[in-house]
Amino acid sequence: MAWAQAPAAPSTVPQIVTQANGEARLPPDRANLVIGVQTRAPTAAAAAKENNARQQAVIAAIVAAGISKEQISTENYNVYAETRPDKTGQNPQVVGYVVSNMVRVEVRRTDQVGPVIDAALAKGANQVQALEFFSSTTEAGRRQALAEAIGKARGDAEAMARAAGGKLGPLLELSTADSGVRPLYFAKAAQAGAMSTPIEPGELTLRVSVTGRWQFVPNP
């Protein structure tokens, strides 16, 4: 005679779950710039010709400011027609053409940012779309923030276990998520010949979040 036996219900293990944040402050030592030249002319060819000449002068000035050509790359090149409606307001008429040429410049020393902007503006650049600072030590800072967050999470878990009349058991699970955001700065083109562009890199803050799950061991 045979019979089936229902499986035993799994035992519930008391657990403690905590969440904590860690933070690292990093001095920025690198920057990315997006600098461009925008030109207008009655024909697309004329606008492009003027743009090419001015952009070549801008790139040469950036190189003369200490940036190698390998650190300069084309970000965007755009040609479009400027239009306006006719007297009836129905049919748009082409009144000229606009050419925009944007280059991304990788700056490996933050003290070069101001001189690069000044040099570009002096040679015909009329657009500075973005200035972004970052740090070459981000990975080391992230690990520092992780260690801080894990220490906080474990400390909270130990305090909770003691308050509940027990102690902290083995670690069951540990997860993390980054929540840091690098600041992005936008600048307007200045007049050529004006005072040197003041640039303050400030400080980057990197934040991480950690969630830990431990077994709770009640006191006998």
N, C-alpha and C positions, 0 to 999 in steps of 0.2 A: 504494500500500500504506500502511495506517495502523496505528498501534499506540498502546496506552495506556501512559502513563508514570505510575508511582506518585509521589504528591506527596512532596517532600523532608520528612524529619522536622524539626520545628521545633527550632532551636538552643536549648539550655538556657542562660539568662543567670544567672550566679552572683548571688545576692542575700543581703542581710543584713537580718534582721528583729529588731527590738528592742521591748521594752515598758517603759514607765516610768510612774510616778505623780507627780501634782502635787497640791499642797495649798494652800488659802487659809484663813486664820483671820479670821473676821468677828465684830465686836461686834454682838450683837443689838440692834435698835432698835425692834422691834415685838413684839406678843404677841397671842395669841388665848386667851380664857378661855371655858370653858363652865360657867355658874353656874345653879343651879336651886333650885326649891322643891318639896318633896314633902310632901303632906298626907294624912291618914287621917281617915275619918269613917264613920258607919254607912251613909250613902247616898252615891251618886256625886254627887248634886247638892250635898250639904253639903260634901263633900271639894273639889269644884270651886270652890264659892263661897269657901271659905277660901283655897284656892290662888290664885285670881284676885286677891283682896285683898292677899295677901302678895307676890305677884309684881309687882303694880303698884307697891307700896312699894319693892321691891328695884330695879326699873327706874328709879324716880324717884331713888333714892339713887345709882345708878350715873351717871345724868345729872348729878346735883349734884356728883359727884366729877370732872367734867370730860369725860365721854364723851358725844358727840352721839348722838341717837336713830338716826341713819343708821348708826352703828357697832354697833348692837344688833339681833340678828335671832333669831327662834325657831329653836332647834335640834331640839327634840323636845317633843311633848305626848302624854302617855300616861295612860289611865284603865284600871285593871284591878281585878278583885274579889279580895279576900283570902279564902281558904277554909281550912277544916279538916275532917278526916273526922268522920263521926258516931260514935256509940258502937260501931257494928259495924265501923267502918273502911272502909265501902264507899262511902257516898254523901257527897261533900264538901258542906259547908254554907257559904254565904257569911256571913262575919262582919264584913265591912266593905269599903270601897273606898279605893283609893289613886290619887291624881292627882299626876302629875309634870310639871312645866313647866320645860324647860331653854332658856336663851338663850345665844347665842354673842356675846361681846363682843370687838370689835377694839380693841386698845389701841395707840395710835400713839406712846406714850412709855413706856419700860420702868419709869420711876419712878412711873407711875400704877398699876401692877399691884397693889401692896400696898394702897394706899388704896381701890381699887375692890373688892378682896376684902373688906376690913374693912367698907366701907359696905354691901355686899350682905348680909354675915352679920348685921350689926347690925339690918337691917330684915326678917329672916326667912328668908334663904336658908339652906338646910341641905345643899346639895350643891355641891361644886366638883369637877367630873369631870375637867377637863383644863386644863393650862396649857402652851401651846406658844410658844416664842420663835422668831423668825426675823429675817432682815435684809433691808432694802430694797436692799442693794447686792450681792445674790447674783449677778447676772449679771456685774458687774465682777469679783467674786471668782472666778467660774468661769473667766473669760477669763485671769485671772492664773494660776490653777492650770493651765490648758491650756498657756500659754506655758512655764511651769516644766517640765511633763511632756514637752513636745516638745523642749525644750533638753536634758533628760536623755537622752531616747531617741536624739537625734542624736549627742550626745557619746559614748554607749555604742557606737553604730554606727561612728563614726569610729575609736574605740579598737580595735574588733574588726577593722576593715578594715586598719589599720596593722599589727596583730599578725599578720594573715593574709598580709602582704606585698603590700598594695595600697592602694587609696584608695576613698573613698566616691563612688559615682556619683550620678546623679539620683534624686530621690524618686519612687517608684513608687506608693505607697499610704500613706494615713494615716487612722487611725480612732480614735475615742474612745468612752468610756463613763463615765457618772457613777456614783460609788460612795458619795457623801456621804449622810448621814442626819441630819436635824435632830433634836436631842434632844427628848423629850417628857416633861414633868414632871406628876406627879399630886399633888394636895394634898387633905388632909382638912379638913372644915369645922372651924373653931375656935370657941370660945365667944365670944359677943358680949361686948364690953367687955374682952377680953384685950389683951395687948400688940399693937402694930401688926405685921401679918404680915411677916416678913422674906422678901424675894425677892432671889435672886442670879441674874441672867441668865446669868452665865458667858460662855463664848465658843463660837461655832459653828465647826465645822471642815467645810470642803467639800473633797471629794477627787474627782479624776478620774484615769482611766487612759487612756494613749495607746499605740497600737501603730503602728510605722512600718516600712516596707519600702523598702529602697534597693537600687540596682544596685551590685554589687561590681566594681571595675575593678582587675584584677591589674597589678602593675608590669611594664613591658616587660623 
